[in-house]
Structures are given as structure tokens and as C-alpha cells.
Amino acid sequence: MHRHRRLTTRNWPPSSPSGRPTRLRSETRRAERDRLKQEENERQLAEAAALTAAAELESRAEAVAREEAARERIARVVADEAERKAERDRRYAARKARQR
């Protein structure tokens, strides 16, 4: 039977007889991994929030553009109708003037 453990990435570097430095190192590595995961999670949340804000801004801009286009169409319709009424009134006045 072998008296020495086979060294792998899990147990390298070899621990001291008390085992404390390895435990501290693993706790330190775990804390570092947790910190990196938390930072990555925060970065992803910030990125998602930025994308959501950009999408909302684009949506509002599209809504404003649609409203403006609708107002322009309404203004054109009102102007065309007023022009037609004015032309009709002019023709009516001319016809009345010829009849007199």
C-alpha cells in the first residue's frame, strides 16, 4: 500500500500537517470565486437594465413619431377640407354673381 497521496489539482500544493493553510486557501479561493460571480451578476444586471432603458427610450421615440405623423395627417386633412370649402364658396359666389 502506498503511504503517499497522489497529488492532483485538488490537493496541490500539499497541505501542511495541520491542514489549516489548505483550508484557508480554499476558503480564500471560494471567497474570490463568489466575489467574481457576484461582480459578473451585477455586470449582467446593469447590462440588462441598460438594454431595457434603451428599448423603452426607442419605444417612446417611436410613439412620439407616430403621434406626430398622426397630427400631420390630421392637419393636412383639415387644410384640404378648408381649401375645398373655400373653392366651393368661391364657385357659389361666382355663380350668384352671374345670376344677378
N, C-alpha and C positions, 0 to 999 in steps of 0.2 A: 504494500500500500504506500502511496505517495504521502510524504509529510507536508509537501508544499502545495499551496493552491496554484492552480493555473491562472496566470494573470490575463485578464481580459479588459476591455474598455470599461466595464462596470467596476472592477476592483483595482484599476490602475490610477494613480500610483498606490503602491501597497500601503495599508493603514499602519499606524503605529500600534504597538501592543495594546494601548488603552482603547484604540478605535475612535477617539474623540476628533482628531483632525479630519478624518474622512467624513464623519457625521457633520462637522461644521462646514466642510467644503460642500457636501451635498446640500445642506440647508442653504448655503450661500448660492449655489447654482440654482436651486429651486426658487429662491427669492428673486434671483436675476431673471429666470425664465418667466416667473409670474409678473415681474415688472415689465418685461418686454411684451408679454401677452397683453397686459393692461394698456401699454402705450399703443400697441397695434390696434387694439379695440377702440381706444379713444380716437386714433387717427381715422379709422374706418367710420366711426360715428360722425366725426367732423366732416369727412368727405361726403357722407350720405346727406348730412344737413346742408352742405353747400350745394349739392346737386338738387335737393328738394327746393332750396331757396331759388336757385336758377330756374327750375321748372315753373315755380309759382310766378316768378318775375316774367318769364316768357308767356305764361298763360294770361297774366294781367295785360301785357302788351298786346297780345292777340285780341283780347276782349275790347281794349280801348280802340284798336284799329277797326274792329267790326262795328263798334258803336259810331265811330267817325264816318265810316263808309255808309252806314245807315242814315246818318244825319245828312250827308252829302246827297244821297239818293232822294231823300225827302225834300231837301232844298231844291233840287233840280225839278222834281215833280211839281212842287208849288210854283216855281218860276215858270215852267212850261204852261201850267194851267192859267196863271195870271196873264201870260203872253197871249194864249189862245182867247181868253175872255176879252182882253184889250183889243185884239184883232176883230173879234166878233162885234164888240161895241162900236169899233170904227166902221165896220161894214154896215151895221144897223144905222148909224148916224148918217153915213153917206147915202143909203137908200132913202131915209127920211128926207134928206136934203133934196134929193132928186124929185121926190113926190110933191114937194111944195111948190 
